């Protein structure tokens, strides 16, 4: 248990950040799933729209350090590859 006021405050801050970061990570996962669902449904227009919405969200989370920049690049690359395969 924290003994100082400073340590108690750090515990509160860490809990708040953990909660916010978790919800942000969840929103990125949801955005990626929307693209995958549209690709699975063979709807290229909807997939393109979902991809265009997901990319800035992924970039934002990488910029804030919530996900690693390489993970962001990998996710975008995989989604884009599936999108191009659907169009072909």
Order of alpha helices (4+ residues) and beta strands (2+ residues): alpha-alpha-alpha
